[in-house]
């Protein structure tokens, strides 16, 4: 969070991306666009709360590269958290934070009460009590909406997927500690038929349709290649296929 020349809060969308647990900018940019649409639908101008900006980050030919960014007001950042994936605990935490900050700002703006009198102190105390009740209610709602921890959560990336290396680690108790390469060979066995023999990095179509796996493009050196990722459902399927009712490796 930064302060502009007027001393008002400005948030970098790139910083908020990390706080909300999004690894990929293209996915997070979609969340920003959704937040802007919500603000537009409410009759406000999103440009008042989302300013395009550039940011230098590590990488590129000269060690740094310029990437797209936004400067967000607190109101804009709050709407971004509301548009985020509620299954992510980082998003739930961000929603709580901005809900509290927004309520504090509202209470501060209303606080023109003369606290030198008992009546003024009582009014101010009632406002703080109302803000505290709102905070408790917000936390309770988030706790109800938050997903229950799954047994494979420790091995999932920010998209809720599990790459082959992490899957091999998760099933150490089943496979006896196979590394990534040997683990992928196991997935091509005729009695398992998870990865194709002819396209050795890709799953069979029936596993994609059943929601057991996803295929994403990932960067390998200077190339982009298709890579298979398990879903938690897919890892459950594999454990059952191997006939081992086990807990994840720790």
N, C-alpha and C positions, 0 to 999 in steps of 0.2 A: 504494500500500500504506500502511495506517495501523496504529497500535498501539492496542490497547484499554487499559482501565484496569489490566489485568494485565500489560501489556507484550507481549501476543501479537499476531501478525500478523492483520490483517483487510483483505480486498481488496474494493474496490467493483466490483460486477458491471459497472457502466457503464464504469469504467476498463478492465476486462478485455475488454469488448466492443471497444473501440478497439484494444487491444493485439493482439487476435486477428483484426482485419481485418473485423469485421462492421459494416456500415453501418446496418442496420435492427435495432431492438430486438426486434421481434416474432420475427425469425429467431433472434436470440441467446437470447431467452427460451426458445425451444424446446430449445436446447442445454442450458440450465440445468435444465429439467425432466427431460431425459434423464439428466443427471448425478445429479439427486436420486433418480431411479428406480433407478439403479445402486447408489447408496449404500443405499437401502432394501432392495434385493435381497440385499445383503451382511449384512443384519441390524442395520444401524446406523440411528440416527435422523437424517434429513437436517436437522432443525431445529437440531441441534448445530453444523451447518456452514453453513447458509443462513439468515440472518436477514433478514426483510423490512425495508426501509428506504425513506426518501424522499430525494430529492436535488434541489436547486435548480439549474436550467440556464438558460442564456440563451434568450430567446424569450417568446412570450405577450404579452398586452396590456400588462403592466406591465414588460416587459423581462426578467422571470424567470418561470419556471414550475416547479412541483413535478412530478417524474416518479418512477415506481417504480424501486427499486433493491434490491440485496441486499448484505449484509455477509457475506463469505465467509471461512472459515478457509483456511489454506494447503491443507489436505486437500480442502476443498470446491472451491477454485480449481483444484487439480490435476485433479480429476475433471471439471471443466468443460472443461479443455483436452483431456482424453482423449475427451470427447464431441464435440469440435469437428470441423470439416471438415478432414481431414488433407491435402487438396489445397492448402490455404492455407499459404504459407510462414510467415505470422505465427503460425498455430496450431502448426506444427512447432517454431518457436522457443520458444513458450510452454511446450510439452510438455517441451522440453529444460530450460528454466529450472526448472520445478517438480520435475522428476525429480531435478535436482541438489540443489535446496533440501531436498527430502524426504530424500534420502540423507545430506546433511550433518547434518540434524536427528537422524536415526537414529544416525549415528556419534557425534554429540555426546552423546546420551543414554547410549550404551554406554561412553563414555569416562570410566570411574571408575578407570582404571589409574593406578598410581603411576609417574609419569614421572621420578621421581628415581632410578629404578633402570634399568640397561641392559635388563632384561627388559621393564619397562613401556614403555620407548621403542620396543622392537622390536614389542610388541603394537600400540601406537598406529600405528607406521609401516605395519604389515600392514593395519590398518583403512583408513588413507588410500589405500593401494595398491588395496584392494578397491573403494573408492569411485571411484577414478580409472578402474579397469577398467570399472565399471558405466557411468560417464559416456561412455567411449569406445564401449562397446557400444550405448548409447542413441543416440548421434550417428550411428553406422553404420546402425542400423535406420531412423532418420529419413531419412538420406540415400537409402537404398534406396526407402523409401516415398514420398519427395517426388516430385511430378510434374516431369517435364522441362519446361523453359521452352518455351513455345509462341511462335510468331512474332507472335501478336496480343496477348500478355500485357500489353504496355505500354498497350493501349487498353481493357483489360477493367476493369470495376468489381469490387467485392468478391464479387459473385455470379458472376463469370466471364462477364458479358455486356457487350455493346458498344452504346452508344446511337448514334443516327443522326449526331450531331455528331462523335463519336469515329470512327465508321466512315468518314465523309467524309474526316477527317484521315488515317486509316490508308491510304486508297486514293488519296491525292493523286497518287501516281505513275501511277495508272491513269486517273483522271478529269481530270487537268490542274489540280486544285485547286478542285473544286466546293465551294461552301458547303453547309450543311445543307439549305436549301430546294431548291436545284438538284439536289443529290444525291438527294433524295427524289423529285423529278420524274423523274430517270433511272430510279429503281426502278419506275416505273409504265409504262415503255415496253413496247410489245406484245411485243418480243422478249425481255424480261426477266420481266415479270409477277411482280414480287415484292410490291409494295404494291398494294392494291386501288385501282381508280379511283373506285369509289362510296364506300368508306370509306378516305379518303386516308391515315390514320395507321396502318392495320392491314394485316398481310400476308395473303396467301391461305392457306387452311387447309392446303394440301399442304406449305407450308414449315414450319408449326408441327409437323405430324405427322412430318416428316423431321428435326426437331431443328435446323433452321437458324435458328430465331427463337423468341423468347418475347414474350408480351405481358404487361405489368405495369401496375398502376395507379400513377400518379405525381401528385404535387400540382403544380398549375399555378395560382398565385394562391390563390383561395378554392375552387377546384374540383379534383376528382380526375378525371384523364382516362386513357384507355388509351394506352399508348405501346409501340411496337415496339422490341425490342432484338435485335441479331444475336447468335448464338453464334459462336465461332471457326469451327465447321463451316460456318455460313451465310456467313461472310465468304470462306472458301475457295471455296464454291460460286459466289459472285458474281464473284470474280476469274476463275474458270474460264469463267463465263458471258460475261464481257467479253472473253475470249480473250487475257488478259494474264498471263503467268507472271512476277509481279513480287514483290519484297520489300516489306514494310510501309514506309511513309514514316517517316523519322526526324526 
